[in-house]
């Protein structure tokens, strides 16, 4: 969401939201949390705005984290409970859908924090409501950090920003030996600055931008654009677009027998991508938040526990959900409190916590600045994940390696 659009929502919507859910609600929430902290009674109530889907297992990751926490005695000796609402992705108006879900959650004075949301245009208005209601909002899925430019105290993002991801993507392109990059992107306010960020980083790495083309949202046929790009020699094609458009572009390039190496500019799960585009692709490189094939004991334990509980291996979103809940629990313990402002203060100023997806430290705006993304490649059906220790691939017969079949419980 661009800043101008967010400000428009803020200027028109903040007064309405303040009237509907004012500071008294935030004060009531803090007082109730403090009383429960003193008495040691009551549950710790967390909201999740997410729809179960086979290619994004965030909710399943959150549920596993809560199960683990409660099995160990809860947090500060109290059990954690979840209230789950479907996200706004299916709403005719995502902004209105996100606001409706946020309003439903903040009516409960015992609510401490909310995880989830999927559409930046909807998360912006929702974050205003959470801020005004004194509820922590942890964004674990949206790399658009437009909501962090307004001095919010309760809003945090545990996913790197689009700008951080695209800089790292340029560096990864260089490591693969690419020197001439073509760019194909959505024609919108989100993609335009990312093209400039990538080009600036590419210049420092002695790469050149061979050609740039863009298209409007809703386009379904890309063959003419691909043919046009083919007139300009390039080593790889950077796609700054959503997953559906990227899949269509890759599929049409295959139909045209183009041996085009592609680089995706947005976080993508490589197994879900392989399920979408098949096993006969040239190399596709993509940023990813989690290496499910990592050999550390902690990753192996998580992978096995998740597979046993859910019936499939975790994806990056499952790890993000697990980490978001673990991060909240750690901050509560550090603060020795469940008062949202106390937790937010720990997160913003003193926390340095390492989860499955990396180290979590936040700047004063609430954006994470210490988490690097992993990168993966998909080529002829083989997936390689690149990390600090080099490239690794799933082992044949490894029960923890994600399969191409959708998760059986993701539509439960």
WOZIHU-V864254 format. One record per backbone hydrogen bond with DSSP energy under -0.5 kcal/mol. NH is the residue of the N-H (numbers start at 0). CO is the residue of the C=O. Records with the same first field share a line. If there is no record, write none. Layout:
# WOZIHU-V864254
NH = CO  CO
This chain:
# WOZIHU-V864254
5 = 1
6 = 2
7 = 3
8 = 4
9 = 5
10 = 6
11 = 7
12 = 8
13 = 9
15 = 11
16 = 12
17 = 13
18 = 14
19 = 15
20 = 16
24 = 21
25 = 21
26 = 22
27 = 23
28 = 24
29 = 25
30 = 26
31 = 27
32 = 28
33 = 29
34 = 30
35 = 31
36 = 32
37 = 33
38 = 34
39 = 35
40 = 35
43 = 78
44 = 42  109
45 = 43  80
46 = 112
47 = 82
48 = 114
49 = 47  84
52 = 55
55 = 52
60 = 56
61 = 57
62 = 58
63 = 59
64 = 60
65 = 61
66 = 62
67 = 63
68 = 64
69 = 65
70 = 66
71 = 67  68
72 = 69
73 = 68
74 = 77
77 = 74
80 = 43
82 = 45
84 = 47
89 = 86
90 = 87
96 = 92
97 = 93
98 = 94
99 = 95
100 = 96
101 = 97
102 = 98
103 = 99
104 = 100
105 = 101
106 = 102
107 = 104
108 = 106
110 = 107
111 = 44
112 = 44
113 = 135
114 = 46
115 = 137
116 = 48
119 = 117
121 = 118
122 = 118
123 = 119
124 = 120
125 = 121
126 = 122
127 = 123
128 = 124
129 = 125
130 = 126
131 = 127
132 = 128
133 = 129  130
134 = 129
135 = 111
136 = 153
137 = 113
138 = 136  155
139 = 137
142 = 140
144 = 142
147 = 144
148 = 145
155 = 136
156 = 365
157 = 138
158 = 138
161 = 142
164 = 160
165 = 161
166 = 162
167 = 163
168 = 164
169 = 165
170 = 166
171 = 167
172 = 168
173 = 169
174 = 170
175 = 171
176 = 173
177 = 172
180 = 178  207
181 = 235
182 = 210
183 = 237
184 = 212
185 = 239
186 = 214
187 = 185
191 = 187
192 = 188
193 = 189
194 = 190
195 = 191
196 = 192
197 = 193
198 = 194
199 = 195
200 = 196
201 = 197
202 = 198
203 = 199
204 = 200  201
205 = 202
206 = 201
207 = 178
209 = 180  207
210 = 180
212 = 182
214 = 184
218 = 215
225 = 221
226 = 222
227 = 223
228 = 224
229 = 225
230 = 227
231 = 228
232 = 230
234 = 179
235 = 179
236 = 260
237 = 181  235
238 = 262
239 = 183  237
240 = 238
245 = 241
246 = 242
247 = 243
248 = 244
249 = 245
250 = 246
251 = 247
252 = 248
253 = 249
254 = 250
255 = 251
256 = 253
257 = 252
259 = 257
260 = 258
261 = 282
262 = 236
263 = 284
264 = 238
267 = 286
269 = 267
272 = 268
273 = 269
274 = 270
275 = 271
276 = 272
277 = 273
283 = 377
284 = 261
285 = 375
286 = 263
287 = 373
291 = 289
293 = 290
299 = 295
300 = 296
301 = 297
302 = 298
303 = 299
304 = 300
305 = 301
306 = 302
307 = 303
308 = 304
309 = 305
310 = 305  306
318 = 314
319 = 315
320 = 316
321 = 317
322 = 318
323 = 319
324 = 320
325 = 321
326 = 322
327 = 323
328 = 324
329 = 325
330 = 326
331 = 327
332 = 328
333 = 329
334 = 330
335 = 331
336 = 331
341 = 338
342 = 338
343 = 339
344 = 340
345 = 341
346 = 342
347 = 343
348 = 344
349 = 344  345
350 = 345
352 = 359
354 = 352  357
357 = 354
358 = 369
359 = 352
360 = 358
361 = 346
362 = 366
365 = 362
367 = 156
368 = 360
369 = 360
371 = 369
373 = 287
374 = 385
375 = 285
376 = 383
377 = 283
378 = 381
379 = 280
381 = 378
383 = 376
384 = 391
385 = 374
386 = 384  389
389 = 386
391 = 384
393 = 382
397 = 394
400 = 397
406 = 53
409 = 406
411 = 408
